[in-house]
Amino acid sequence: MNLRKAALASLVALGVGVSPLLSSEPALAIGCASGALAGGVAGHYAGHHGVLGAVGGCIVGHHMAVVQRRKAAAAAANRPPVNGSTY
């Protein structure tokens, strides 16, 4: 019985751990991966601080992506209609 309880507990823990990875919502960390990559490389060459550079790069990359997305949305809102009507 102990083995059965342990197996059940590990399956529940695995299900709880994997369930956030299976969600269908979009990721909110836009720009983080590319910023982390660039920041990690820069941090590594600037004194072996790759992890610190990756964290900073993630933050900056996400901020820049959000700003770019807001500018694109503002430009799209000011764009005239496609079909040529002035309505």
Steps between C-alpha positions, in 0.01 A plus 500: 500500500786741568634461149153566358464821703845618395421434134171687527666793676770524234241490219302780666816706545596442139153604382508816709850582376424444132154656484621862472711396202195366319287813527377657178550860606770698318825572677531847646879504488540644153855608427639324805674212323689713251591755766616228738718347232666830414531603864644163599770519235582861590506419871729203442753710313469788749635306795336156509159634606295312243200430723478860617529618139228257392261628767568861405472420131166330556365806679626744236393278209148465640474876555617577147256248349208652694594852387528383139161327521337814642647715222374256237152503654495880509612519136233248399233705677596811301512318165222579248258221401625253239202515262549871429181625664520801728227370728 
